[in-house]
Amino acid sequence: MAEHLVDLGKSVTLVAPSGTPGWAISMYSAFALRDRLRRKAVRIIGHHALIDHANGAAVLADLSLEGSEIEI
């Protein structure tokens, strides 16, 4: 889906609580996925989780630091 949105001209950011997108697929498929995402300039924010979203902004929790949040 992220690649499709980029192909439509959208700016895409993936939030990956596990640290990397594609962690549940085979290692070789994950490498290929991350390479495609990098080439398409998809922003990846690892070790964060979505807390809230409204009016075009998202609030993310930093899973490595308790109580730490960012807004994008």
All heavy atoms as TSV, in Angstrom:
chain	resi	resn	atom	element	x	y	z
A	1	MET	N	N	0.813	-1.185	0.000
A	1	MET	CA	C	0.000	0.000	0.000
A	1	MET	C	C	0.867	1.264	0.000
A	1	MET	O	O	0.565	2.210	-0.706
A	1	MET	CB	C	-0.945	-0.017	1.204
A	1	MET	CG	C	-1.813	1.221	1.298
A	1	MET	SD	S	-2.919	1.528	-0.079
A	1	MET	CE	C	-4.291	0.542	0.381
A	2	ALA	N	N	1.929	1.298	0.807
A	2	ALA	CA	C	2.803	2.476	0.867
A	2	ALA	C	C	3.385	2.770	-0.511
A	2	ALA	O	O	3.403	3.927	-0.945
A	2	ALA	CB	C	3.912	2.264	1.891
A	3	GLU	N	N	3.842	1.735	-1.191
A	3	GLU	CA	C	4.424	1.937	-2.520
A	3	GLU	C	C	3.380	2.479	-3.488
A	3	GLU	O	O	3.686	3.364	-4.304
A	3	GLU	CB	C	5.008	0.628	-3.042
A	3	GLU	CG	C	6.208	0.163	-2.259
A	3	GLU	CD	C	6.707	-1.176	-2.752
A	3	GLU	OE1	O	7.550	-1.173	-3.666
A	3	GLU	OE2	O	6.240	-2.208	-2.231
A	4	HIS	N	N	2.177	1.977	-3.415
A	4	HIS	CA	C	1.103	2.435	-4.296
A	4	HIS	C	C	0.806	3.913	-4.056
A	4	HIS	O	O	0.641	4.684	-5.002
A	4	HIS	CB	C	-0.153	1.586	-4.065
A	4	HIS	CG	C	-1.326	2.010	-4.881
A	4	HIS	ND1	N	-1.366	1.854	-6.249
A	4	HIS	CD2	C	-2.488	2.601	-4.532
A	4	HIS	CE1	C	-2.520	2.335	-6.708
A	4	HIS	NE2	N	-3.214	2.795	-5.671
A	5	LEU	N	N	0.751	4.330	-2.799
A	5	LEU	CA	C	0.493	5.732	-2.484
A	5	LEU	C	C	1.605	6.638	-3.003
A	5	LEU	O	O	1.333	7.724	-3.527
A	5	LEU	CB	C	0.308	5.912	-0.980
A	5	LEU	CG	C	-0.970	5.307	-0.404
A	5	LEU	CD1	C	-0.940	5.359	1.116
A	5	LEU	CD2	C	-2.203	5.994	-0.956
A	6	VAL	N	N	2.865	6.199	-2.874
A	6	VAL	CA	C	3.986	6.980	-3.416
A	6	VAL	C	C	3.848	7.099	-4.931
A	6	VAL	O	O	4.053	8.175	-5.499
A	6	VAL	CB	C	5.339	6.353	-3.035
A	6	VAL	CG1	C	6.478	7.002	-3.799
A	6	VAL	CG2	C	5.580	6.471	-1.536
A	7	ASP	N	N	3.483	5.999	-5.576
A	7	ASP	CA	C	3.310	6.017	-7.026
A	7	ASP	C	C	2.203	6.986	-7.453
A	7	ASP	O	O	2.229	7.507	-8.571
A	7	ASP	CB	C	3.011	4.615	-7.555
A	7	ASP	CG	C	4.199	3.678	-7.445
A	7	ASP	OD1	O	5.351	4.173	-7.283
A	7	ASP	OD2	O	3.994	2.446	-7.502
A	8	LEU	N	N	1.242	7.248	-6.564
A	8	LEU	CA	C	0.174	8.216	-6.835
A	8	LEU	C	C	0.596	9.647	-6.519
A	8	LEU	O	O	-0.184	10.572	-6.652
A	8	LEU	CB	C	-1.077	7.860	-6.025
A	8	LEU	CG	C	-1.785	6.560	-6.406
A	8	LEU	CD1	C	-2.928	6.283	-5.442
A	8	LEU	CD2	C	-2.290	6.618	-7.842
A	9	GLY	N	N	1.851	9.809	-6.056
A	9	GLY	CA	C	2.369	11.134	-5.780
A	9	GLY	C	C	2.226	11.594	-4.339
A	9	GLY	O	O	2.457	12.756	-4.024
A	10	LYS	N	N	1.847	10.693	-3.460
A	10	LYS	CA	C	1.669	11.040	-2.047
A	10	LYS	C	C	2.991	10.923	-1.293
A	10	LYS	O	O	3.872	10.145	-1.656
A	10	LYS	CB	C	0.647	10.102	-1.378
A	10	LYS	CG	C	-0.682	10.028	-2.071
A	10	LYS	CD	C	-1.399	11.338	-2.039
A	10	LYS	CE	C	-2.761	11.218	-2.711
A	10	LYS	NZ	N	-3.434	12.478	-2.817
A	11	SER	N	N	3.124	11.691	-0.227
A	11	SER	CA	C	4.250	11.561	0.693
A	11	SER	C	C	3.840	10.537	1.752
A	11	SER	O	O	2.756	10.658	2.330
A	11	SER	CB	C	4.533	12.912	1.345
A	11	SER	OG	O	5.537	12.787	2.306
A	12	VAL	N	N	4.684	9.542	1.999
A	12	VAL	CA	C	4.303	8.435	2.883
A	12	VAL	C	C	5.304	8.279	4.022
A	12	VAL	O	O	6.516	8.302	3.813
A	12	VAL	CB	C	4.217	7.105	2.090
A	12	VAL	CG1	C	3.889	5.939	3.006
A	12	VAL	CG2	C	3.189	7.215	0.976
A	13	THR	N	N	4.767	8.128	5.223
A	13	THR	CA	C	5.562	7.804	6.407
A	13	THR	C	C	4.987	6.543	7.021
A	13	THR	O	O	3.778	6.453	7.249
A	13	THR	CB	C	5.499	8.941	7.450
A	13	THR	OG1	O	6.038	10.132	6.874
A	13	THR	CG2	C	6.286	8.585	8.700
A	14	LEU	N	N	5.851	5.558	7.257
A	14	LEU	CA	C	5.441	4.324	7.926
A	14	LEU	C	C	5.890	4.366	9.378
A	14	LEU	O	O	7.036	4.721	9.663
A	14	LEU	CB	C	6.081	3.102	7.260
A	14	LEU	CG	C	5.614	2.742	5.862
A	14	LEU	CD1	C	6.383	1.520	5.359
A	14	LEU	CD2	C	4.130	2.453	5.840
A	15	VAL	N	N	5.011	3.998	10.280
A	15	VAL	CA	C	5.343	3.862	11.693
A	15	VAL	C	C	5.489	2.363	11.955
A	15	VAL	O	O	4.559	1.600	11.714
A	15	VAL	CB	C	4.249	4.480	12.589
A	15	VAL	CG1	C	4.589	4.288	14.055
A	15	VAL	CG2	C	4.077	5.955	12.264
A	16	ALA	N	N	6.670	1.975	12.424
A	16	ALA	CA	C	6.976	0.554	12.600
A	16	ALA	C	C	7.349	0.269	14.059
A	16	ALA	O	O	8.505	0.448	14.451
A	16	ALA	CB	C	8.123	0.146	11.675
A	17	PRO	N	N	6.371	-0.145	14.876
A	17	PRO	CA	C	6.655	-0.426	16.280
A	17	PRO	C	C	7.772	-1.457	16.477
A	17	PRO	O	O	8.536	-1.378	17.432
A	17	PRO	CB	C	5.328	-0.955	16.821
A	17	PRO	CG	C	4.295	-0.388	15.914
A	17	PRO	CD	C	4.959	-0.329	14.558
A	18	SER	N	N	7.893	-2.393	15.545
A	18	SER	CA	C	8.927	-3.430	15.657
A	18	SER	C	C	10.314	-2.901	15.305
A	18	SER	O	O	11.303	-3.581	15.521
A	18	SER	CB	C	8.595	-4.603	14.734
A	18	SER	OG	O	8.670	-4.181	13.381
A	19	GLY	N	N	10.388	-1.712	14.733
A	19	GLY	CA	C	11.665	-1.140	14.331
A	19	GLY	C	C	11.861	-1.118	12.834
A	19	GLY	O	O	12.597	-0.298	12.306
A	20	THR	N	N	11.203	-2.009	12.136
A	20	THR	CA	C	11.357	-2.074	10.691
A	20	THR	C	C	10.090	-2.620	10.051
A	20	THR	O	O	9.442	-3.499	10.623
A	20	THR	CB	C	12.561	-2.955	10.305
A	20	THR	OG1	O	12.751	-2.908	8.894
A	20	THR	CG2	C	12.406	-4.379	10.749
A	21	PRO	N	N	9.713	-2.097	8.888
A	21	PRO	CA	C	8.557	-2.681	8.202
A	21	PRO	C	C	8.921	-4.049	7.642
A	21	PRO	O	O	10.073	-4.306	7.305
A	21	PRO	CB	C	8.272	-1.685	7.076
A	21	PRO	CG	C	9.559	-0.987	6.844
A	21	PRO	CD	C	10.279	-0.979	8.161
A	22	GLY	N	N	7.957	-4.910	7.569
A	22	GLY	CA	C	8.187	-6.227	6.977
A	22	GLY	C	C	8.883	-7.219	7.891
A	22	GLY	O	O	9.435	-8.205	7.423
A	23	TRP	N	N	8.836	-7.003	9.190
A	23	TRP	CA	C	9.554	-7.889	10.122
A	23	TRP	C	C	8.984	-9.308	10.126
A	23	TRP	O	O	9.687	-10.255	10.472
A	23	TRP	CB	C	9.543	-7.313	11.538
A	23	TRP	CG	C	8.174	-7.245	12.141
A	23	TRP	CD1	C	7.289	-6.220	12.030
A	23	TRP	CD2	C	7.537	-8.243	12.919
A	23	TRP	NE1	N	6.130	-6.511	12.694
A	23	TRP	CE2	C	6.252	-7.763	13.251
A	23	TRP	CE3	C	7.915	-9.509	13.363
A	23	TRP	CZ2	C	5.352	-8.494	14.008
A	23	TRP	CZ3	C	7.007	-10.233	14.124
A	23	TRP	CH2	C	5.748	-9.732	14.439
A	24	ALA	N	N	7.738	-9.475	9.700
A	24	ALA	CA	C	7.109	-10.794	9.758
A	24	ALA	C	C	7.260	-11.588	8.454
A	24	ALA	O	O	6.777	-12.713	8.370
A	24	ALA	CB	C	5.633	-10.652	10.109
A	25	ILE	N	N	7.929	-11.009	7.454
A	25	ILE	CA	C	8.128	-11.731	6.199
A	25	ILE	C	C	9.566	-12.257	6.145
A	25	ILE	O	O	10.388	-11.913	6.986
A	25	ILE	CB	C	7.804	-10.853	4.979
A	25	ILE	CG1	C	8.687	-9.601	4.937
A	25	ILE	CG2	C	6.342	-10.460	4.975
A	25	ILE	CD1	C	8.448	-8.704	3.727
A	26	SER	N	N	9.865	-13.083	5.156
A	26	SER	CA	C	11.201	-13.674	5.069
A	26	SER	C	C	12.272	-12.589	4.980
A	26	SER	O	O	12.013	-11.474	4.508
A	26	SER	CB	C	11.316	-14.594	3.855
A	26	SER	OG	O	11.462	-13.838	2.669
A	27	MET	N	N	13.457	-12.914	5.434
A	27	MET	CA	C	14.560	-11.957	5.467
A	27	MET	C	C	14.826	-11.366	4.081
A	27	MET	O	O	15.009	-10.160	3.938
A	27	MET	CB	C	15.824	-12.651	5.993
A	27	MET	CG	C	17.032	-11.741	6.068
A	27	MET	SD	S	18.466	-12.502	6.835
A	27	MET	CE	C	18.866	-13.794	5.680
A	28	TYR	N	N	14.829	-12.209	3.056
A	28	TYR	CA	C	15.143	-11.730	1.708
A	28	TYR	C	C	14.038	-10.830	1.160
A	28	TYR	O	O	14.304	-9.813	0.519
A	28	TYR	CB	C	15.419	-12.905	0.784
A	28	TYR	CG	C	16.586	-13.709	1.272
A	28	TYR	CD1	C	16.406	-14.963	1.850
A	28	TYR	CD2	C	17.881	-13.188	1.216
A	28	TYR	CE1	C	17.491	-15.684	2.340
A	28	TYR	CE2	C	18.962	-13.899	1.697
A	28	TYR	CZ	C	18.758	-15.151	2.262
A	28	TYR	OH	O	19.821	-15.854	2.751
A	29	SER	N	N	12.788	-11.178	1.439
A	29	SER	CA	C	11.682	-10.328	1.012
A	29	SER	C	C	11.711	-8.999	1.757
A	29	SER	O	O	11.424	-7.946	1.187
A	29	SER	CB	C	10.346	-11.029	1.248
A	29	SER	OG	O	10.234	-12.168	0.425
A	30	ALA	N	N	12.057	-9.024	3.037
A	30	ALA	CA	C	12.137	-7.800	3.839
A	30	ALA	C	C	13.241	-6.887	3.311
A	30	ALA	O	O	13.052	-5.663	3.243
A	30	ALA	CB	C	12.368	-8.138	5.306
A	31	PHE	N	N	14.391	-7.447	2.938
A	31	PHE	CA	C	15.470	-6.633	2.362
A	31	PHE	C	C	14.998	-5.953	1.082
A	31	PHE	O	O	15.238	-4.772	0.863
A	31	PHE	CB	C	16.708	-7.477	2.055
A	31	PHE	CG	C	17.519	-7.837	3.257
A	31	PHE	CD1	C	18.075	-9.103	3.350
A	31	PHE	CD2	C	17.748	-6.942	4.286
A	31	PHE	CE1	C	18.834	-9.459	4.450
A	31	PHE	CE2	C	18.504	-7.283	5.391
A	31	PHE	CZ	C	19.057	-8.546	5.472
A	32	ALA	N	N	14.318	-6.702	0.226
A	32	ALA	CA	C	13.824	-6.149	-1.039
A	32	ALA	C	C	12.781	-5.063	-0.775
A	32	ALA	O	O	12.795	-4.009	-1.423
A	32	ALA	CB	C	13.235	-7.261	-1.904
A	33	LEU	N	N	11.887	-5.297	0.180
A	33	LEU	CA	C	10.876	-4.305	0.522
A	33	LEU	C	C	11.524	-3.020	1.009
A	33	LEU	O	O	11.195	-1.923	0.537
A	33	LEU	CB	C	9.942	-4.855	1.606
A	33	LEU	CG	C	8.978	-3.832	2.225
A	33	LEU	CD1	C	7.989	-3.313	1.184
A	33	LEU	CD2	C	8.275	-4.431	3.423
A	34	ARG	N	N	12.449	-3.118	1.944
A	34	ARG	CA	C	13.097	-1.916	2.488
A	34	ARG	C	C	13.881	-1.174	1.407
A	34	ARG	O	O	13.914	0.061	1.390
A	34	ARG	CB	C	13.969	-2.274	3.678
A	34	ARG	CG	C	13.132	-2.585	4.923
A	34	ARG	CD	C	13.961	-2.700	6.175
A	34	ARG	NE	N	14.959	-3.744	6.119
A	34	ARG	CZ	C	14.746	-5.006	6.472
A	34	ARG	NH1	N	13.557	-5.381	6.906
A	34	ARG	NH2	N	15.711	-5.894	6.408
A	35	ASP	N	N	14.489	-1.901	0.484
A	35	ASP	CA	C	15.207	-1.259	-0.616
A	35	ASP	C	C	14.241	-0.479	-1.505
A	35	ASP	O	O	14.509	0.663	-1.875
A	35	ASP	CB	C	15.975	-2.297	-1.431
A	35	ASP	CG	C	16.778	-1.644	-2.544
A	35	ASP	OD1	O	17.654	-0.801	-2.222
A	35	ASP	OD2	O	16.529	-1.968	-3.720
A	36	ARG	N	N	13.094	-1.076	-1.838
A	36	ARG	CA	C	12.099	-0.378	-2.657
A	36	ARG	C	C	11.575	0.861	-1.932
A	36	ARG	O	O	11.419	1.919	-2.536
A	36	ARG	CB	C	10.932	-1.309	-3.013
A	36	ARG	CG	C	11.286	-2.380	-4.010
A	36	ARG	CD	C	10.056	-3.076	-4.577
A	36	ARG	NE	N	9.053	-3.433	-3.588
A	36	ARG	CZ	C	9.010	-4.578	-2.914
A	36	ARG	NH1	N	9.957	-5.493	-3.107
A	36	ARG	NH2	N	8.036	-4.824	-2.063
A	37	LEU	N	N	11.300	0.727	-0.640
A	37	LEU	CA	C	10.799	1.870	0.132
A	37	LEU	C	C	11.837	2.992	0.176
A	37	LEU	O	O	11.500	4.169	0.046
A	37	LEU	CB	C	10.420	1.439	1.546
A	37	LEU	CG	C	9.242	0.469	1.662
A	37	LEU	CD1	C	9.057	0.031	3.110
A	37	LEU	CD2	C	7.964	1.059	1.101
A	38	ARG	N	N	13.110	2.630	0.347
A	38	ARG	CA	C	14.182	3.629	0.377
A	38	ARG	C	C	14.255	4.367	-0.956
A	38	ARG	O	O	14.336	5.588	-1.003
A	38	ARG	CB	C	15.521	2.964	0.696
A	38	ARG	CG	C	16.700	3.944	0.753
A	38	ARG	CD	C	18.030	3.228	0.912
A	38	ARG	NE	N	18.243	2.188	-0.076
A	38	ARG	CZ	C	18.587	2.388	-1.347
A	38	ARG	NH1	N	18.759	3.614	-1.800
A	38	ARG	NH2	N	18.768	1.383	-2.172
A	39	ARG	N	N	14.220	3.617	-2.057
A	39	ARG	CA	C	14.306	4.231	-3.380
A	39	ARG	C	C	13.121	5.139	-3.668
A	39	ARG	O	O	13.246	6.113	-4.414
A	39	ARG	CB	C	14.423	3.165	-4.470
A	39	ARG	CG	C	15.830	2.573	-4.544
A	39	ARG	CD	C	16.023	1.655	-5.734
A	39	ARG	NE	N	15.510	0.325	-5.401
A	39	ARG	CZ	C	14.538	-0.301	-6.069
A	39	ARG	NH1	N	13.980	0.249	-7.116
A	39	ARG	NH2	N	14.127	-1.493	-5.694
A	40	LYS	N	N	11.971	4.841	-3.070
A	40	LYS	CA	C	10.779	5.661	-3.276
A	40	LYS	C	C	10.640	6.754	-2.220
A	40	LYS	O	O	9.637	7.455	-2.182
A	40	LYS	CB	C	9.534	4.781	-3.298
A	40	LYS	CG	C	9.494	3.891	-4.528
A	40	LYS	CD	C	8.209	3.123	-4.632
A	40	LYS	CE	C	8.217	2.318	-5.931
A	40	LYS	NZ	N	6.881	1.871	-6.289
A	41	ALA	N	N	11.643	6.905	-1.366
A	41	ALA	CA	C	11.683	7.962	-0.342
A	41	ALA	C	C	10.544	7.854	0.673
A	41	ALA	O	O	10.004	8.861	1.117
A	41	ALA	CB	C	11.722	9.343	-0.980
A	42	VAL	N	N	10.194	6.630	1.035
A	42	VAL	CA	C	9.209	6.423	2.098
A	42	VAL	C	C	9.934	6.603	3.432
A	42	VAL	O	O	10.953	5.970	3.692
A	42	VAL	CB	C	8.584	5.011	2.023
A	42	VAL	CG1	C	7.701	4.745	3.240
A	42	VAL	CG2	C	7.799	4.853	0.734
A	43	ARG	N	N	9.415	7.500	4.249
A	43	ARG	CA	C	9.993	7.752	5.580
A	43	ARG	C	C	9.542	6.639	6.517
A	43	ARG	O	O	8.365	6.282	6.554
A	43	ARG	CB	C	9.505	9.099	6.095
A	43	ARG	CG	C	10.022	9.452	7.457
A	43	ARG	CD	C	9.462	10.793	7.891
A	43	ARG	NE	N	9.951	11.153	9.195
A	43	ARG	CZ	C	9.432	12.100	9.943
A	43	ARG	NH1	N	8.403	12.790	9.498
A	43	ARG	NH2	N	9.926	12.367	11.115
A	44	ILE	N	N	10.478	6.093	7.284
A	44	ILE	CA	C	10.167	5.034	8.236
A	44	ILE	C	C	10.541	5.507	9.631
A	44	ILE	O	O	11.670	5.940	9.866
A	44	ILE	CB	C	10.927	3.732	7.892
A	44	ILE	CG1	C	10.525	3.244	6.506
A	44	ILE	CG2	C	10.657	2.662	8.961
A	44	ILE	CD1	C	11.383	2.127	5.965
A	45	ILE	N	N	9.590	5.451	10.536
A	45	ILE	CA	C	9.835	5.806	11.931
A	45	ILE	C	C	9.709	4.520	12.741
A	45	ILE	O	O	8.611	4.005	12.941
A	45	ILE	CB	C	8.847	6.872	12.435
A	45	ILE	CG1	C	8.945	8.133	11.573
A	45	ILE	CG2	C	9.104	7.184	13.902
A	45	ILE	CD1	C	7.944	9.198	11.923
A	46	GLY	N	N	10.848	4.003	13.158
A	46	GLY	CA	C	10.863	2.741	13.901
A	46	GLY	C	C	10.737	2.932	15.397
A	46	GLY	O	O	11.020	4.012	15.931
A	47	HIS	N	N	10.311	1.888	16.060
A	47	HIS	CA	C	10.180	1.847	17.528
A	47	HIS	C	C	9.242	2.914	18.066
A	47	HIS	O	O	9.459	3.464	19.140
A	47	HIS	CB	C	11.549	1.931	18.198
A	47	HIS	CG	C	12.467	0.839	17.784
A	47	HIS	ND1	N	12.289	-0.459	18.158
A	47	HIS	CD2	C	13.557	0.856	16.987
A	47	HIS	CE1	C	13.240	-1.206	17.628
A	47	HIS	NE2	N	14.019	-0.420	16.900
A	48	HIS	N	N	8.197	3.224	17.296
A	48	HIS	CA	C	7.163	4.167	17.711
A	48	HIS	C	C	5.800	3.534	17.456
A	48	HIS	O	O	5.678	2.608	16.653
A	48	HIS	CB	C	7.254	5.475	16.930
A	48	HIS	CG	C	8.347	6.372	17.389
A	48	HIS	ND1	N	9.674	6.104	17.140
A	48	HIS	CD2	C	8.319	7.525	18.096
A	48	HIS	CE1	C	10.420	7.061	17.670
A	48	HIS	NE2	N	9.615	7.937	18.253
A	49	ALA	N	N	4.781	4.042	18.148
A	49	ALA	CA	C	3.411	3.573	17.953
A	49	ALA	C	C	2.483	4.782	17.917
A	49	ALA	O	O	2.710	5.771	18.620
A	49	ALA	CB	C	3.002	2.637	19.081
A	50	LEU	N	N	1.436	4.676	17.119
A	50	LEU	CA	C	0.451	5.744	16.999
A	50	LEU	C	C	-0.385	5.809	18.276
A	50	LEU	O	O	-0.938	4.809	18.727
A	50	LEU	CB	C	-0.454	5.498	15.796
A	50	LEU	CG	C	-1.558	6.514	15.541
A	50	LEU	CD1	C	-0.954	7.865	15.175
A	50	LEU	CD2	C	-2.478	6.010	14.457
A	51	ILE	N	N	-0.470	7.004	18.858
A	51	ILE	CA	C	-1.298	7.227	20.045
A	51	ILE	C	C	-2.609	7.893	19.647
A	51	ILE	O	O	-3.677	7.517	20.090
A	51	ILE	CB	C	-0.579	8.133	21.075
A	51	ILE	CG1	C	0.667	7.471	21.600
A	51	ILE	CG2	C	-1.511	8.489	22.215
A	51	ILE	CD1	C	1.483	8.388	22.491
A	52	ASP	N	N	-2.511	8.916	18.784
A	52	ASP	CA	C	-3.681	9.694	18.415
A	52	ASP	C	C	-3.421	10.376	17.074
A	52	ASP	O	O	-2.270	10.556	16.679
A	52	ASP	CB	C	-3.959	10.761	19.488
A	52	ASP	CG	C	-5.340	11.380	19.368
A	52	ASP	OD1	O	-6.192	10.849	18.617
A	52	ASP	OD2	O	-5.571	12.417	20.014
A	53	HIS	N	N	-4.500	10.744	16.399
A	53	HIS	CA	C	-4.372	11.512	15.166
A	53	HIS	C	C	-5.602	12.396	15.004
A	53	HIS	O	O	-6.716	11.998	15.349
A	53	HIS	CB	C	-4.190	10.611	13.946
A	53	HIS	CG	C	-5.365	9.721	13.686
A	53	HIS	ND1	N	-6.420	10.116	12.921
A	53	HIS	CD2	C	-5.659	8.477	14.114
A	53	HIS	CE1	C	-7.314	9.138	12.865
A	53	HIS	NE2	N	-6.886	8.127	13.586
A	54	ALA	N	N	-5.382	13.603	14.540
A	54	ALA	CA	C	-6.477	14.537	14.272
A	54	ALA	C	C	-5.941	15.706	13.464
A	54	ALA	O	O	-4.794	16.124	13.626
A	54	ALA	CB	C	-7.077	15.053	15.577
A	55	ASN	N	N	-6.770	16.219	12.572
A	55	ASN	CA	C	-6.449	17.424	11.797
A	55	ASN	C	C	-5.103	17.354	11.085
A	55	ASN	O	O	-4.335	18.313	11.072
A	55	ASN	CB	C	-6.497	18.663	12.703
A	55	ASN	CG	C	-7.844	18.825	13.375
A	55	ASN	OD1	O	-8.873	18.622	12.742
A	55	ASN	ND2	N	-7.849	19.162	14.645
A	56	GLY	N	N	-4.782	16.201	10.522
A	56	GLY	CA	C	-3.551	16.064	9.745
A	56	GLY	C	C	-2.293	15.840	10.552
A	56	GLY	O	O	-1.202	15.811	9.999
A	57	ALA	N	N	-2.407	15.691	11.859
A	57	ALA	CA	C	-1.234	15.453	12.710
A	57	ALA	C	C	-1.379	14.095	13.397
A	57	ALA	O	O	-2.487	13.631	13.660
A	57	ALA	CB	C	-1.101	16.547	13.763
A	58	ALA	N	N	-0.245	13.489	13.672
A	58	ALA	CA	C	-0.226	12.211	14.391
A	58	ALA	C	C	0.670	12.350	15.616
A	58	ALA	O	O	1.731	12.973	15.542
A	58	ALA	CB	C	0.308	11.102	13.488
A	59	VAL	N	N	0.235	11.772	16.716
A	59	VAL	CA	C	1.038	11.743	17.930
A	59	VAL	C	C	1.558	10.318	18.085
A	59	VAL	O	O	0.782	9.358	18.081
A	59	VAL	CB	C	0.220	12.157	19.177
A	59	VAL	CG1	C	1.086	12.075	20.432
A	59	VAL	CG2	C	-0.350	13.550	19.000
A	60	LEU	N	N	2.891	10.201	18.191
A	60	LEU	CA	C	3.536	8.895	18.288
A	60	LEU	C	C	4.231	8.756	19.631
A	60	LEU	O	O	4.847	9.703	20.120
A	60	LEU	CB	C	4.579	8.729	17.178
A	60	LEU	CG	C	4.115	8.962	15.743
A	60	LEU	CD1	C	5.293	8.821	14.790
A	60	LEU	CD2	C	3.000	8.007	15.372
A	61	ALA	N	N	4.160	7.562	20.197
A	61	ALA	CA	C	4.895	7.250	21.425
A	61	ALA	C	C	6.204	6.593	21.045
A	61	ALA	O	O	6.231	5.681	20.210
A	61	ALA	CB	C	4.089	6.304	22.307
A	62	ASP	N	N	7.293	7.039	21.634
A	62	ASP	CA	C	8.604	6.406	21.455
A	62	ASP	C	C	8.631	5.197	22.369
A	62	ASP	O	O	8.610	5.319	23.589
A	62	ASP	CB	C	9.709	7.393	21.815
A	62	ASP	CG	C	11.100	6.843	21.577
A	62	ASP	OD1	O	11.263	5.594	21.544
A	62	ASP	OD2	O	12.031	7.644	21.442
A	63	LEU	N	N	8.648	4.009	21.798
A	63	LEU	CA	C	8.569	2.782	22.585
A	63	LEU	C	C	9.851	2.480	23.351
A	63	LEU	O	O	9.853	1.627	24.236
A	63	LEU	CB	C	8.201	1.600	21.681
A	63	LEU	CG	C	6.847	1.747	20.973
A	63	LEU	CD1	C	6.605	0.566	20.051
A	63	LEU	CD2	C	5.716	1.907	21.968
A	64	SER	N	N	10.931	3.192	23.040
A	64	SER	CA	C	12.184	2.956	23.758
A	64	SER	C	C	12.312	3.858	24.982
A	64	SER	O	O	13.172	3.635	25.831
A	64	SER	CB	C	13.391	3.158	22.838
A	64	SER	OG	O	13.475	4.512	22.432
A	65	LEU	N	N	11.472	4.903	25.056
A	65	LEU	CA	C	11.504	5.845	26.178
A	65	LEU	C	C	10.108	6.033	26.718
A	65	LEU	O	O	9.277	6.648	26.058
A	65	LEU	CB	C	12.078	7.199	25.740
A	65	LEU	CG	C	13.496	7.230	25.224
A	65	LEU	CD1	C	13.800	8.575	24.605
A	65	LEU	CD2	C	14.469	6.936	26.361
A	66	GLU	N	N	9.845	5.545	27.887
A	66	GLU	CA	C	8.511	5.664	28.473
A	66	GLU	C	C	8.139	7.130	28.651
A	66	GLU	O	O	8.925	7.926	29.160
A	66	GLU	CB	C	8.461	4.953	29.826
A	66	GLU	CG	C	7.074	4.872	30.398
A	66	GLU	CD	C	7.011	4.023	31.653
A	66	GLU	OE1	O	7.828	3.111	31.790
A	66	GLU	OE2	O	6.136	4.312	32.472
A	67	GLY	N	N	6.948	7.479	28.192
A	67	GLY	CA	C	6.458	8.837	28.337
A	67	GLY	C	C	6.927	9.810	27.287
A	67	GLY	O	O	6.577	10.978	27.318
A	68	SER	N	N	7.737	9.360	26.341
A	68	SER	CA	C	8.258	10.245	25.298
A	68	SER	C	C	7.335	10.181	24.078
A	68	SER	O	O	6.995	9.101	23.594
A	68	SER	CB	C	9.662	9.819	24.904
A	68	SER	OG	O	10.154	10.646	23.881
A	69	GLU	N	N	6.928	11.346	23.590
A	69	GLU	CA	C	6.023	11.427	22.445
A	69	GLU	C	C	6.556	12.441	21.431
A	69	GLU	O	O	7.256	13.371	21.795
A	69	GLU	CB	C	4.626	11.863	22.883
A	69	GLU	CG	C	3.964	10.922	23.839
A	69	GLU	CD	C	2.617	11.435	24.332
A	69	GLU	OE1	O	2.218	12.569	23.962
A	69	GLU	OE2	O	1.967	10.707	25.087
A	70	ILE	N	N	6.181	12.227	20.162
A	70	ILE	CA	C	6.473	13.209	19.116
A	70	ILE	C	C	5.191	13.437	18.318
A	70	ILE	O	O	4.307	12.580	18.299
A	70	ILE	CB	C	7.619	12.772	18.175
A	70	ILE	CG1	C	7.263	11.488	17.415
A	70	ILE	CG2	C	8.915	12.621	18.925
A	70	ILE	CD1	C	8.231	11.139	16.307
A	71	GLU	N	N	5.095	14.580	17.687
A	71	GLU	CA	C	3.960	14.881	16.830
A	71	GLU	C	C	4.487	15.141	15.428
A	71	GLU	O	O	5.446	15.875	15.247
A	71	GLU	CB	C	3.197	16.100	17.333
A	71	GLU	CG	C	1.953	16.384	16.530
A	71	GLU	CD	C	1.109	17.496	17.112
A	71	GLU	OE1	O	1.002	17.591	18.348
A	71	GLU	OE2	O	0.568	18.279	16.302
A	72	ILE	N	N	3.853	14.494	14.455
A	72	ILE	CA	C	4.239	14.713	13.059
A	72	ILE	C	C	3.012	15.089	12.254
A	72	ILE	O	O	1.910	14.819	12.625
A	72	ILE	CB	C	4.944	13.496	12.427
A	72	ILE	CG1	C	4.063	12.262	12.435
A	72	ILE	CG2	C	6.240	13.203	13.135
A	72	ILE	CD1	C	4.587	11.110	11.624
